[in-house]
């Protein structure tokens, strides 16, 4: 078994900005800033937040605002969206928002884009006013957004100021092959949501690599995959902490809305066997255990997929335990840890 120190693999953080049972969104924002500051200290490459709406347990609906909050409280870690759901927004608005962010925090902002609504259909209607659209519309919106961010748009009647001419990295995110192929054709980096939609991971990676064409921004394919990781001092402790993650996905399956729940001793009192199976299918790429066991699992995943970067999410109720999980993960990949840390 090879060790992470021999793998040129980047580690990054996906923060779903969970709202804890008994707490408020303001508490979540404080926790996220603290986690980002620690992630920066631990040597993580980037810190992303995802656009979700109408969810009691996730406070990242105003994603661009939160990116500014995190970037203002850190100094070197890249901060961005994993992702902005482009069909919910006019491309010009996103170009202006991320142009503003890049102007405030130059060289640190990532723009990850998805095409799902990030919510239920009724809320999507409230966001968009209509649900007309298709994958082709996403590609058109993406082209429009890239035009606004291009220096070549300076003579256009409609311009993104700030935004125009700024080198803001654009990522395509997905859980299927559509965005994988589009990212490959356009020569953009691609991130796959294997932390909750694992079934098409290897197919999407192959499609992306096969369709990749070098671009001005990227000469070779660059892939990131999302994984759930819960690391603790012992396997038993990690499994106990993981019950909050299980409960979250159980609520997704059942269509119930709850804040992030504290861990429990016995999940069998909460779910039945069919529910357990459905949750575990969604969480196929979830690595839970002590440091050594998590290391082995992550190395196997990196070897099997050949990804360039892992986007790690640790959905843990106790904030200190969550920070410690990321610290343990960083320790598994020594080249990411700053020499003075």
C-alpha positions as CSV (number, residue, x, y, z in Angstrom):
1,X,0.0,0.0,0.0
2,X,1.5,3.3,-1.0
3,X,1.4,6.4,1.2
4,X,-0.2,9.7,0.5
5,X,3.2,11.5,0.7
6,X,4.1,9.8,-2.6
7,X,0.8,11.0,-4.4
8,X,0.7,14.5,-5.8
9,X,-2.9,14.8,-4.6
10,X,-4.6,18.0,-3.4
11,X,-7.1,18.1,-0.6
12,X,-9.9,20.6,-0.4
13,X,-13.0,21.2,1.8
14,X,-16.7,21.2,0.8
15,X,-18.7,22.9,3.6
16,X,-22.4,22.5,3.4
17,X,-22.8,25.1,6.2
18,X,-25.0,22.8,8.3
19,X,-27.4,24.3,10.7
20,X,-27.3,22.2,13.9
21,X,-30.3,21.2,15.9
22,X,-30.9,23.9,18.6
23,X,-28.7,26.4,16.7
24,X,-29.2,29.2,14.2
25,X,-27.8,30.1,10.8
26,X,-25.6,32.7,12.5
27,X,-24.0,29.9,14.5
28,X,-23.3,28.0,11.3
29,X,-21.6,31.0,9.7
30,X,-19.3,31.4,12.8
31,X,-18.5,27.7,12.6
32,X,-17.8,27.9,8.9
33,X,-15.4,30.7,9.3
34,X,-13.6,28.9,12.1
35,X,-13.4,25.8,10.0
36,X,-12.0,27.7,7.0
37,X,-9.4,29.3,9.1
38,X,-8.3,25.9,10.4
39,X,-8.5,24.4,7.0
40,X,-6.1,27.1,5.8
41,X,-3.8,26.3,8.7
42,X,-3.9,22.6,8.0
43,X,-2.9,23.2,4.3
44,X,-6.1,22.5,2.4
45,X,-6.1,23.8,-1.1
46,X,-9.6,25.3,-1.4
47,X,-12.8,25.9,0.5
48,X,-16.1,25.6,-1.3
49,X,-19.7,26.1,-0.4
50,X,-22.7,24.9,-2.4
51,X,-26.0,26.6,-3.3
52,X,-29.0,25.1,-1.6
53,X,-32.4,26.6,-1.0
54,X,-35.4,25.9,1.3
55,X,-33.5,23.4,3.5
56,X,-33.7,23.7,7.3
57,X,-30.3,22.1,7.8
58,X,-28.2,24.0,5.2
59,X,-27.5,27.7,5.4
60,X,-25.6,28.3,2.1
61,X,-28.4,29.8,0.0
62,X,-26.7,33.2,-0.5
63,X,-23.5,31.4,-1.6
64,X,-21.7,34.5,-3.0
65,X,-22.2,36.4,0.3
66,X,-20.8,33.5,2.3
67,X,-17.8,33.3,-0.1
68,X,-17.0,36.9,0.7
69,X,-17.4,36.2,4.5
70,X,-15.0,33.3,4.3
71,X,-12.5,35.0,2.1
72,X,-12.4,38.1,4.3
73,X,-11.5,35.9,7.3
74,X,-8.8,34.0,5.6
75,X,-5.7,35.0,3.7
76,X,-4.4,32.3,1.3
77,X,-6.8,29.4,0.9
78,X,-8.9,29.5,-2.4
79,X,-12.6,30.1,-1.7
80,X,-15.4,29.3,-4.1
81,X,-18.7,27.7,-5.1
82,X,-19.3,24.0,-5.3
83,X,-21.4,25.1,-6.9
84,X,-23.5,28.0,-8.1
85,X,-26.6,26.6,-9.7
86,X,-26.4,28.6,-13.0
87,X,-30.1,28.0,-14.1
88,X,-31.2,29.9,-11.0
89,X,-29.4,33.1,-12.1
90,X,-28.9,35.4,-14.9
91,X,-25.3,34.9,-16.2
92,X,-24.6,38.6,-15.9
93,X,-25.4,38.6,-12.2
94,X,-23.0,35.7,-11.6
95,X,-20.3,37.5,-13.7
96,X,-20.7,40.6,-11.6
97,X,-20.8,38.8,-8.3
98,X,-17.7,36.8,-8.9
99,X,-16.0,39.7,-10.6
100,X,-16.6,41.6,-7.4
101,X,-15.3,38.7,-5.3
102,X,-12.2,38.3,-7.5
103,X,-11.6,42.1,-7.3
104,X,-11.8,42.0,-3.5
105,X,-9.7,38.8,-3.1
106,X,-7.5,38.5,-6.2
107,X,-6.2,35.1,-7.2
108,X,-8.3,33.2,-4.6
109,X,-11.8,32.8,-6.1
110,X,-13.2,29.7,-7.8
111,X,-16.5,29.6,-9.7
112,X,-17.9,26.1,-9.7
113,X,-21.1,25.8,-11.7
114,X,-23.9,23.2,-11.6
115,X,-27.1,22.8,-13.6
116,X,-29.4,21.3,-10.9
117,X,-31.8,23.6,-8.9
118,X,-30.3,22.8,-5.5
119,X,-33.8,22.5,-4.1
120,X,-37.3,21.1,-4.8
121,X,-39.3,22.0,-7.9
122,X,-41.7,24.4,-6.1
123,X,-38.8,26.4,-4.7
124,X,-37.0,26.3,-8.1
125,X,-40.1,27.9,-9.5
126,X,-39.9,30.7,-6.9
127,X,-36.3,31.2,-7.8
128,X,-36.6,31.1,-11.6
129,X,-40.3,32.1,-12.2
130,X,-40.5,29.2,-14.7
131,X,-38.9,25.8,-15.1
132,X,-38.4,26.0,-18.9
133,X,-34.9,24.9,-19.9
134,X,-32.7,22.0,-20.8
135,X,-29.1,21.0,-20.9
136,X,-28.7,23.0,-24.1
137,X,-29.9,26.1,-22.1
138,X,-27.2,25.5,-19.5
139,X,-24.5,25.4,-22.2
140,X,-25.9,28.7,-23.7
141,X,-25.9,30.3,-20.2
142,X,-22.4,29.1,-19.6
143,X,-21.2,30.6,-22.9
144,X,-22.9,33.9,-22.0
145,X,-21.2,33.9,-18.6
146,X,-17.8,33.2,-20.1
147,X,-18.4,36.0,-22.6
148,X,-19.1,38.5,-19.9
149,X,-15.9,37.5,-18.1
150,X,-13.8,37.7,-21.3
151,X,-11.6,40.7,-22.0
152,X,-12.9,40.5,-25.6
153,X,-16.3,41.7,-24.4
154,X,-15.1,45.2,-23.8
155,X,-16.8,46.7,-26.8
156,X,-20.2,45.0,-26.1
157,X,-23.3,46.9,-25.2
158,X,-23.7,44.8,-22.1
159,X,-20.6,44.3,-19.9
160,X,-19.8,42.8,-16.5
161,X,-18.1,45.5,-14.4
162,X,-16.3,44.2,-12.4
163,X,-15.8,40.8,-13.9
164,X,-14.7,41.5,-17.4
165,X,-11.2,40.4,-18.2
166,X,-10.6,38.7,-14.8
167,X,-9.0,35.3,-14.8
168,X,-11.6,33.5,-12.6
169,X,-11.3,29.7,-12.8
170,X,-14.5,28.1,-14.0
171,X,-15.3,24.5,-13.0
172,X,-18.1,22.4,-14.1
173,X,-19.8,20.2,-11.5
174,X,-21.9,17.2,-12.0
175,X,-23.3,13.9,-11.0
176,X,-23.8,12.5,-14.5
177,X,-22.0,12.5,-17.8
178,X,-23.5,15.7,-19.3
179,X,-21.3,18.2,-17.4
180,X,-18.3,15.8,-17.7
181,X,-18.5,15.9,-21.5
182,X,-19.1,19.6,-21.7
183,X,-16.2,20.3,-19.3
184,X,-14.0,18.1,-21.5
185,X,-15.0,19.7,-24.8
186,X,-14.4,23.2,-23.3
187,X,-11.2,22.3,-21.6
188,X,-12.4,23.1,-18.1
189,X,-11.7,21.3,-14.8
190,X,-14.4,19.0,-13.7
191,X,-15.7,18.0,-10.2
192,X,-17.9,15.0,-9.7
193,X,-20.4,14.8,-6.8
194,X,-19.5,11.3,-5.7
195,X,-20.1,12.2,-2.1
196,X,-23.9,11.8,-2.7
197,X,-24.3,10.5,-6.3
198,X,-21.7,7.7,-6.7
199,X,-23.2,5.5,-9.4
200,X,-21.8,7.2,-12.5
201,X,-18.4,8.3,-11.1
202,X,-16.1,6.1,-13.2
203,X,-18.3,6.6,-16.3
204,X,-18.2,10.3,-16.0
205,X,-14.5,10.4,-15.4
206,X,-13.9,8.4,-18.5
207,X,-16.2,10.6,-20.6
208,X,-14.4,13.7,-19.3
209,X,-11.0,12.4,-20.1
210,X,-12.0,11.0,-23.5
211,X,-13.7,14.3,-24.6
212,X,-11.0,16.6,-23.2
213,X,-9.6,19.3,-25.5
214,X,-6.8,21.5,-24.3
215,X,-7.8,25.2,-23.8
216,X,-6.1,28.4,-22.8
217,X,-7.0,27.7,-19.2
218,X,-6.2,24.0,-19.0
219,X,-3.8,21.9,-21.0
220,X,-4.6,18.5,-19.4
221,X,-7.7,17.1,-17.8
222,X,-8.1,18.0,-14.1
223,X,-10.5,16.1,-12.0
224,X,-11.8,16.5,-8.5
225,X,-14.1,14.0,-6.7
226,X,-16.2,14.6,-3.6
227,X,-16.0,12.2,-0.7
228,X,-17.4,12.0,2.8
229,X,-14.8,11.5,5.4
230,X,-15.3,11.2,9.1
231,X,-12.0,10.6,11.0
232,X,-11.6,10.2,14.7
233,X,-9.3,8.7,17.3
234,X,-10.9,5.3,17.0
235,X,-13.2,3.5,14.6
236,X,-16.0,3.3,17.2
237,X,-15.9,7.1,17.8
238,X,-15.9,7.8,14.0
239,X,-18.9,5.4,13.5
240,X,-20.8,7.2,16.3
241,X,-20.1,10.6,14.8
242,X,-21.2,9.3,11.4
243,X,-24.8,8.7,12.6
244,X,-25.5,12.4,12.1
245,X,-24.5,12.0,8.4
246,X,-26.7,8.9,8.2
247,X,-29.7,10.8,9.7
248,X,-29.2,13.6,7.2
249,X,-29.4,11.3,4.2
250,X,-32.3,9.4,5.8
251,X,-34.2,12.7,5.9
252,X,-33.4,13.3,2.2
253,X,-34.8,9.9,1.3
254,X,-37.9,10.4,3.5
255,X,-38.5,14.0,2.3
256,X,-38.3,15.4,5.8
257,X,-36.7,18.7,6.7
258,X,-34.6,18.8,9.8
259,X,-31.5,20.5,11.1
260,X,-28.4,18.4,11.5
261,X,-29.1,16.0,14.3
262,X,-26.7,14.9,17.1
263,X,-25.2,11.5,16.9
264,X,-27.0,8.5,18.3
265,X,-25.9,5.2,19.7
266,X,-28.1,2.9,17.7
267,X,-29.3,3.8,14.1
268,X,-31.5,0.7,14.1
269,X,-34.0,2.6,16.2
270,X,-34.2,5.3,13.5
271,X,-34.2,3.5,10.2
272,X,-35.4,0.2,8.8
273,X,-33.4,-2.1,6.6
274,X,-34.6,-0.7,3.2
275,X,-33.9,2.8,4.4
276,X,-30.4,1.8,5.6
277,X,-29.7,0.2,2.2
278,X,-30.8,3.3,0.3
279,X,-28.7,5.6,2.5
280,X,-25.6,3.4,2.1
281,X,-26.0,3.4,-1.7
282,X,-25.9,7.2,-1.7
283,X,-22.9,7.2,0.7
284,X,-20.9,4.6,-1.2
285,X,-17.8,6.9,-1.2
286,X,-17.9,7.6,2.5
287,X,-14.7,6.8,4.5
288,X,-15.2,6.5,8.3
289,X,-12.7,5.4,10.9
290,X,-9.5,6.0,12.7
291,X,-6.7,7.9,10.9
292,X,-4.9,4.8,9.6
293,X,-8.1,3.2,8.3
294,X,-9.3,6.4,6.6
295,X,-5.8,6.7,5.0
296,X,-6.0,3.3,3.5
297,X,-9.5,3.9,2.1
298,X,-8.6,7.3,0.6
299,X,-5.4,5.9,-1.0
300,X,-7.5,3.1,-2.6
301,X,-10.0,5.6,-3.9
302,X,-7.3,7.9,-5.3
303,X,-5.6,4.9,-6.9
304,X,-8.8,3.6,-8.5
305,X,-10.0,6.9,-9.8
306,X,-6.8,8.7,-10.7
307,X,-8.3,12.0,-9.5
308,X,-6.1,15.1,-9.1
309,X,-7.9,16.4,-6.0
310,X,-10.3,15.2,-3.3
311,X,-13.1,17.5,-2.1
312,X,-13.7,16.3,1.4
313,X,-16.9,17.0,3.4
314,X,-17.2,16.0,7.0
315,X,-20.8,16.3,8.1
316,X,-20.2,16.1,11.9
317,X,-22.5,17.6,14.6
318,X,-19.9,18.6,17.1
319,X,-17.8,21.4,15.7
320,X,-14.6,20.6,17.5
321,X,-14.8,17.0,16.3
322,X,-15.5,18.2,12.8
323,X,-12.3,20.4,12.9
324,X,-10.3,17.5,14.3
325,X,-11.5,15.3,11.5
326,X,-10.1,17.7,8.9
327,X,-6.9,18.0,10.8
328,X,-6.5,14.2,10.8
329,X,-7.2,14.1,7.1
330,X,-4.6,16.8,6.4
331,X,-2.1,14.8,8.4
332,X,-2.6,11.9,6.0
333,X,-1.4,14.0,3.1
334,X,1.9,15.7,4.3
335,X,2.7,17.7,1.2
336,X,-0.4,19.8,1.8
337,X,0.6,20.8,5.3
338,X,2.6,24.1,5.4
339,X,6.1,23.7,6.8
340,X,5.5,26.2,9.6
341,X,2.2,24.6,10.8
